[in-house]
Amino acid sequence: MIALTTTAATAEVGSSPAQAAVGCHYQHTGTDFGFGFTAVLTVTNTGSDPANGWWVEFDLPAGVVIETTHSARFSPARSGHIQANAPVWLPNLAPGASANVGFNGSKPVGTSLVVSNVTLNDVPCTN
């Protein structure tokens, strides 16, 4: 008689062994024109592992619409929840490295341009 045994592996949601020690800090800067804006979201990998094939997600206030982008490959969504993916020239963020995610757009006059719920590869960022 042959006995078979199995083992189960567990993994944390939103993490992978290659990115177990990714951390994130962000800074948001911009110019508000009243009816429009230009902005840059700078994310820094504060962890000890590289963020390979990185992506950044963030939320914009209601009524804010992104019209043009630079320095990342943005998802089709241009308002609400946004995802920006690594550009081909910067596929990985080494520990301590930063990337700029730039965008311009329109907004209702009086609406503050703030980003919230910023993550790097599903890891929450601090500012």
C-alpha positions as CSV (number, residue, x, y, z in Angstrom):
1,M,0.0,0.0,0.0
2,I,1.3,3.5,-0.9
3,A,0.3,6.4,1.3
4,L,0.0,9.8,-0.3
5,T,0.3,13.0,1.6
6,T,-0.4,16.5,0.6
7,T,0.6,19.9,2.0
8,A,-1.3,23.1,1.6
9,A,0.4,26.4,1.0
10,T,-1.0,29.7,2.1
11,A,-0.4,33.1,0.8
12,E,-1.4,36.6,2.0
13,V,-3.7,38.4,-0.3
14,G,-2.0,41.2,-2.2
15,S,1.5,40.0,-1.5
16,S,4.0,37.7,-3.3
17,P,7.2,36.2,-2.1
18,A,9.2,38.5,-4.5
19,Q,7.5,41.6,-3.1
20,A,7.0,40.6,0.6
21,A,9.0,43.6,1.8
22,V,7.7,46.4,-0.5
23,G,6.7,49.6,1.3
24,C,5.4,52.9,0.0
25,H,5.5,56.6,0.6
26,Y,3.8,59.1,-1.6
27,Q,3.9,62.9,-2.3
28,H,1.2,64.6,-4.3
29,T,2.0,68.0,-5.9
30,G,0.1,70.1,-8.3
31,T,-1.2,73.4,-9.6
32,D,-4.9,74.2,-9.4
33,F,-6.2,76.5,-12.1
34,G,-9.7,76.6,-10.6
35,F,-11.4,74.7,-13.4
36,G,-8.4,72.5,-14.2
37,F,-5.1,71.2,-12.8
38,T,-1.7,69.6,-13.4
39,A,-0.5,67.1,-10.9
40,V,2.3,64.7,-10.1
41,L,2.1,61.7,-7.7
42,T,5.5,60.6,-6.6
43,V,5.7,57.1,-5.1
44,T,8.8,55.7,-3.3
45,N,9.5,52.1,-2.6
46,T,10.4,52.3,1.1
47,G,10.7,48.5,1.5
48,S,13.7,46.2,1.3
49,D,12.5,44.3,-1.8
50,P,12.1,45.7,-5.4
51,A,8.5,46.4,-6.6
52,N,8.7,44.4,-9.9
53,G,6.2,45.2,-12.5
54,W,4.9,48.0,-10.3
55,W,1.5,49.7,-10.4
56,V,0.0,52.5,-8.4
57,E,-3.7,52.9,-7.6
58,F,-5.4,56.0,-6.1
59,D,-8.8,57.7,-5.8
60,L,-9.8,61.1,-7.1
61,P,-12.6,63.3,-5.8
62,A,-16.0,63.3,-7.5
63,G,-16.0,65.5,-10.6
64,V,-12.2,65.3,-11.2
65,V,-11.4,64.0,-14.7
66,I,-7.9,63.1,-16.0
67,E,-7.5,64.3,-19.6
68,T,-3.8,63.7,-20.3
69,T,-1.1,61.6,-18.6
70,H,2.6,61.1,-18.6
71,S,5.3,58.9,-17.0
72,A,3.1,55.8,-16.6
73,R,0.6,53.7,-18.5
74,F,-2.9,54.6,-17.2
75,S,-5.9,52.4,-17.1
76,P,-8.9,53.5,-19.2
77,A,-10.6,54.9,-16.2
78,R,-10.1,58.7,-16.1
79,S,-12.1,59.5,-12.9
80,G,-12.8,57.9,-9.6
81,H,-10.5,54.9,-9.0
82,I,-7.3,55.2,-11.1
83,Q,-4.6,52.6,-11.9
84,A,-1.2,53.6,-13.4
85,N,1.2,50.9,-14.5
86,A,5.0,51.0,-14.8
87,P,6.3,52.5,-18.1
88,V,8.5,50.3,-20.2
89,W,11.6,52.4,-19.3
90,L,11.1,51.8,-15.5
91,P,9.6,48.3,-15.0
92,N,10.9,47.9,-11.5
93,L,11.3,50.1,-8.4
94,A,14.3,49.2,-6.4
95,P,14.3,49.8,-2.6
96,G,14.6,53.6,-2.1
97,A,13.7,54.3,-5.8
98,S,10.9,56.7,-6.8
99,A,8.6,57.1,-9.8
100,N,6.5,60.0,-10.9
101,V,3.0,59.5,-12.2
102,G,1.8,62.7,-13.9
103,F,-1.7,63.8,-15.0
104,N,-3.6,66.8,-16.1
105,G,-7.3,67.4,-16.2
106,S,-10.5,69.3,-15.3
107,K,-12.5,69.7,-12.2
108,P,-15.4,71.7,-10.8
109,V,-14.3,75.1,-9.5
110,G,-13.9,74.9,-5.8
111,T,-13.1,71.1,-5.7
112,S,-9.8,70.3,-4.0
113,L,-7.5,68.1,-5.9
114,V,-6.5,65.5,-3.4
115,V,-5.6,61.9,-4.0
116,S,-6.6,59.2,-1.5
117,N,-6.2,55.5,-0.9
118,V,-2.8,55.4,-2.6
119,T,-1.2,51.9,-3.0
120,L,1.9,50.5,-4.6
121,N,1.4,46.9,-5.8
122,D,-1.5,46.7,-3.4
123,V,0.6,47.9,-0.4
124,P,-1.0,51.0,1.2
125,C,1.2,54.1,1.0
126,T,1.8,56.8,3.6
127,N,2.3,60.5,2.9
